[in-house]
Structure formats: C-alpha cells, structure tokens
Amino acid sequence: SKQMKPLISVIIPIYNTGDSAVKLLNKLTKQSYENLEIVCVDDGSKDGSFDLVSEFIRQSKLKNKNLNMTILRQKNQGAAGARNLGLKKASGEYVAFIDSDDEVKKTHIEDLFKSLEKDPRNALSVCGYVYRRLRMQTEKNFFTNEIWTGLEEVNFRAYILSLLASDGRMYAAINKMFRLSVIKKAKVEFPVGWDFAEDTMFVLRYLKAAEEAGFNRIGMVLKANYIYNYGTETSTVASSSMKFSNWQKSFQNITKWAEDKKDSAEIKKLKQKWLKKLYLRFKISHALAVARSAMPLTKKWKYLNPLVLPLASLAAKIRK
C-alpha cells in the first residue's frame, strides 16, 4: 500500500524554465512511485516562471487533494543555492534532484528507490542517462553497464575513485537518490558560487558523511532513466569547462577528499593508482569539451595544445 512506502523528496530548481518545468511536473505526477514530495525552487526567475508553476500547482491540487507539491522562491543564487534551500525544506526519507529542463522515465524514482533499498549498506543509488542532443536530434544511452573494479570490499574511497575514473556516472547529483538523514545530520550542501564541478563536490561530501554513518556501498540502476536534454537555452555547456585550471582544481579537491590518515601504505598506493587514471580522464574530458565547443579554431588553440586538437576533434566525432 502507498502508506508503507517511504516519502521521497524530489527537488527541482527553476530559473526562467517555467514551460519545461510544468511539462516535467506533469510527468512526475504520473511516476510509478506514488509517495512523492515535490519541492520546486524558483531561483529568482526574471520571466513569469514563478507564476506559471505556482498556477500549475494550484490547479493540480484542485484535481488531486493528496498532491504533495510546493514552490519556494529565493533571490538568484544559481542551481546550487536553489537545491540547498530545497534540502532545508525537504522532509522525505530519500531525496532526488531533477533539473527543470530535463525529463525522466516513468519508473525513474521507483528504480532508484528499489536499488537503494536492496542493500542496507547502500549510501546512494545511481542510474544511467539518455543523452538527448536537441539540435542534432540524436539520443544515446550512457552508463547502463555494470562497473566491476573489485574494490567494494577493500576501501570505500578507493572504490569511489575507481568509479570516478571508470566513467561519468558518479559526477552529477541528478541521476542519484540520497539518504536525507545523512544530508541533514552532516549538513551536506552544494558549494554556492562555483561555476564548475559543484555537483561532484556535493556527491563526494555526501559520500564521506555516508561512510561515517556506516553506508559504504553504491546501488546501480543499469537503465538510462534520466533524460538529459543537451542544448536547451538554459543548459549552455559552461565555458568553465574550457579552462583546464578548473579541471585541475576539481582534481585537487578529489585528491584531498580521498586522503585518510588511517590508510595503510597499500591503500595509499591503490588510491594513487586510481588518481593517476582519473587525471588522465580529466585531461581527455577537457580536450573533448574544447573540441566539441562552437568556438573558432584559433580560439580553441588558446585552451588546448595545437598538437592535441586534431586528436580531440576526431575523438569528439567518434564519441558523439
């Protein structure tokens, strides 16, 4: 029965995305998992987004009295600040984040929930993406494969490093479900005012807090349930990913996060190995970001060694 299932909070930041937010909310009311608390946070929209979404919520509640949906508003602080406000207001047992210009499949919440509950040690659950390029009208599924690094039993932070180095599913906050009690108890927040890798920092801060609370496993949903709409007006691929210094700063943060005074020499070596792989991954990701950008070639040289550029452009074509 519905009462038996725990309440799950869904936090949705909105900034000038009223139309797509209404479309998303409409779909969320039809999720296969029913006991949802949907918290929208208007991040100081400059258009009519707040009124549009408020009116949609008002009308939806007239039709369905049990609908648990609210909208908050704040001065513009970016998605990180909006999510932090949402976290303060959320009261579910678990929490998931969805961006207002994206979509999710019908069983998205239920699949994350089942995966998280499958093992009482799970810190979070994570699913794959549909990467939808709107301008090219192409879709591609990502992260539906199992990752097996054999480190689950060895050391939690080394395990997370191995996942970060293996593919991209661990970086974002939007394809995951978290335990709200861990977030509240440890006061885990998104760093406000960053323009790069704020999601990753939140996930890592959360995982550290989860480990301290005794959760040291990851639940994987091997389905592309989160639909990432790439190329919407609001999802400009940040110019911040063009600067390698940002990638380096993020890498330094991860390195610091991985350190543990209790580590044996063996574990230290293991972490070093995965950090090396991660650094290489960041170099490749940065090169791809530059190659894929719409900048003129002469400008790309500013961000990337001219010798690397033809290789990166080729790789970008292959990895469409």
N, C-alpha and C positions, 0 to 999 in steps of 0.2 A: 504494500500500500504506500501511498505518497508520504504519509506521516513518518514511516520508518526510514525513509531516505534522508540523509543529512542535507541541510541547506547549503547550497553552493552560491557564492557571490561571483558575479561577473562585472568587471569594471571596464567602462568604455569612455576614454577621453574623446571629447568632441571639440574641434576647432574649425569653424566655417565648413562643417561637413554635415549639416543638418539633413540634407536629402538622403545621403548614403546611410546616415545613422538611423533614420526612420526605416529604411529598407532592411538594415541589419536587425533592428529591434523587432520588426515584424516577423522576421525569420526566427529570432531567438524565442519568441513566444510559442513556436512550434517545435522546439528542441525535444528530442525523445526523453531527455531527463527533465522532470517537471518541477522539482523543488528548487527554483532559482530565485535569487535576489539580484536584480539588475540595477547597477548603480552607474548612471551616466554623469560625467563631469564636464560641464561646458567650461572650456579654458579661455574665457574672455573672447568668445567669437565676435567678429566685427559685423557679421551679417545677421540674418534672422534665425540662425540655427537654434538658439536657446528657445525662442518662442515656438518654433516649428516642432521641436522634440517634446517640449512641455505639453503642447496641444495634442500631439500623438499619444502621449502617456495618459492624459486626461480622458481622451476618447476611448482608449483601450481599457481603462479601468471601469468605464461605464458598462462596457460589454462583459468584462470579467472582473468581478469584485476581488478575486483572490490574487490578482496580478500584483507581484511584488517588484515594482519598478519606480525608481526616483531619478530626478535630475538635480544636481548641485551646480553651483557656478562659482567661479573664482576669477580673480584678475589673471591675465595671461602669464603663465609660468612655464609653458611647454608641457609635453606629454608626461614627463617625469613628475612634475608638481601635481598635475591632474590625477595621476594614478595614486600618488601619496595621499591626496585628500580622499579619494575613493576608498583606500585601505583603512583610513581612520573611521569611515562610516560603515564599512562592510561588517556584517555580523555572521557570515556563514562559517561552516567548519572548514571549507576549502575555498580557494579563490582562483579565478582565471581572468586573464586580460584579453580583450579583443579590441583592435583598432577600428574606428568608426568607418573607415573607407575599405575595410576588408570584409570577408564573409567566412562562414564556417558551415561544414556539412551538418546534417540533421542529428547525427549521433556524436558530434564533437565532444560535448560536455560529458555525456554518458561514458564514452570510451576512455576519456582521461580519468574519470572517476573510478571506473572498474579497474583500470590499470594501477591507479594509486592505492586502491584498497586491496589489491591482490596480495601484497606483501606488507605486513605491518611495519617493516623497516623502511619502506619507500619514503624518501624525502619529497619527491615530486614525480609527476608523470609528464611525458613529453611525446608529442605526435609529429608526423611529417607535414609537409606543405604541398599545396598546389601553388606553383609559381605562375601567376597569370600575367603575361605581358599584354597590356591593353592595346598599345599602339600596333603591335605586330599580330595581335590576336592569336597568340600561341599559349599553350598551357603545358606545364611539365611538372611531374610529381617528384618530390625530393624526400629523402630520409624515411623510406619505407623498408629499408634493410636493417637487419639486426647488426649491432656492433658488438663484437666479442673481443675484448682485449685481455680477458683473464685476470683483470686487476680488482674486480669487485671484492674479492676476499682479502686482498693484500693490504691496500691502503686507500681510503676514500678519496683523498685529494689527488693522489696519483691516478686513480681511476677517472676522476673528473678531467684531469689534464689529458688523459688518453682519449677521452670522448671529445674534448675541445679540439684536439689535434686530428681526430679521425674525420669529422665532418662538421657541418654548421648547425646541427640541430640544438645544441646546448646554449647558443649565444643569446637568443631573444627571450623575452618574457611572454610573448603572445601565444606560443604553441605549447604552453605548460599549465599544470594545475599545482598549486602550492597549498601547504597547510597554514591556515590563517593564524592558528595559535602560535606557531613558531615565529611568524612575522611580528605579531603583536608583542610577544614576550621579549623578543630580542630587538624590537623597534627597527626592523629592517626597512630601509627606504630606498627609493630611487634617488641617485645624486642629481640635484637640480642645477641647471646652468651648464651642464656638459653638452657638447654637440656631437659626441662620439662615444659609443660603447657604454652608454648609461645602463642599458638593459642587461648587458653582460655583468656589469658591476653588481646590479641588484641580484641577479641569479647567483653569483658567487657569494655575496654577503649572506644570502638566504641559505645556501648550501652549508656554509660554515656554521651558521646558527642551528641548522637542522642536524648536522653531525653532532654538535654539542648536546642536542636534545635526544640523541640516540637513533636518528634516522640516517642510514648510510647506504641506501640503495636507490636506484632510479628505475621507475616503471616506464617501459617503452610501448607506445602505441604505434604499430608499424603500418599506419594508414595515413594518407595525405588528407587530413581533415580540416586543416586551416587553409583558407584560400587567401593568399597574399596578392592583392591587386597592385601590380607594379606599373607605375606610370600614370597614376592619378595626379590631379593637380596638387594635392597636398603631400603626396609621397615622393617629392623630388629626391632623387638619390643625393644624399648630402655631399656637398663639396668637401665636407670634413674628411670623407674617406679618401680624398685625393692626396692629402698630406701624410707622408709616411711617418712623420713625427707623432701623429695621433695613434697610429698603429703601435709605434714603439712605446708610447705612454701606456697604452692598454696592456701591452705585453709586460711592462714593468709592474703594473698593478696585479696582473695574474701571477707573476713570479713572487711578488710579496705575499699574495694570498696563499700561495702553495707552501710557503715556509712554515715549518713546525719544529719547535725546539726539541720535541720528543723523538724526532726522526733518527733512525739508525743510519749508518753510513750507506747501507744497502738501499734504503728507501730514498735517501738523498740522491743517490746515483740514478735511481729509477725516475725520479722527478726530473732530474737534469736531462735525461734522455728524451722525455716527452716534451719538455720545454723547448729543446732544440727543434723537434719536429713541428711544434707549434709556431716557432719563429719563422721557420721556412714557409709554413702555411700562410702566415700573415704577409710575408713578402709576396707570395703568389697572389693572394687575395687583393693586395694593394695594387699590384701590376694589372690585374684583371679589372679592378674598379676604374683605373685610369684609361685602360684600353677601351672599355665599354662606354666611357663618358662621351658626351657630344662635343667636347672641346676640339678646336682645330689642332692639327698635328703639332704645330710649332709650340702650342701651349702645353701639350702633353709632355714634351721634352723637359719642361720645367719640373715636372713631377716624377719623371721616370728616366732612368739611364737610356739614351737613344739606342743602345745595343739590345736592351731588353724589350723595347717597344714592339718590334715586329713579332717577336715570340709571344708577347702578351696579347697582341691583336689576333694572332692565329688561335691562341688558346681561348680567347673570348668567343670566337666564331664556333669553335668546337663545342664549348660548354653552354651554348645558347639555352 
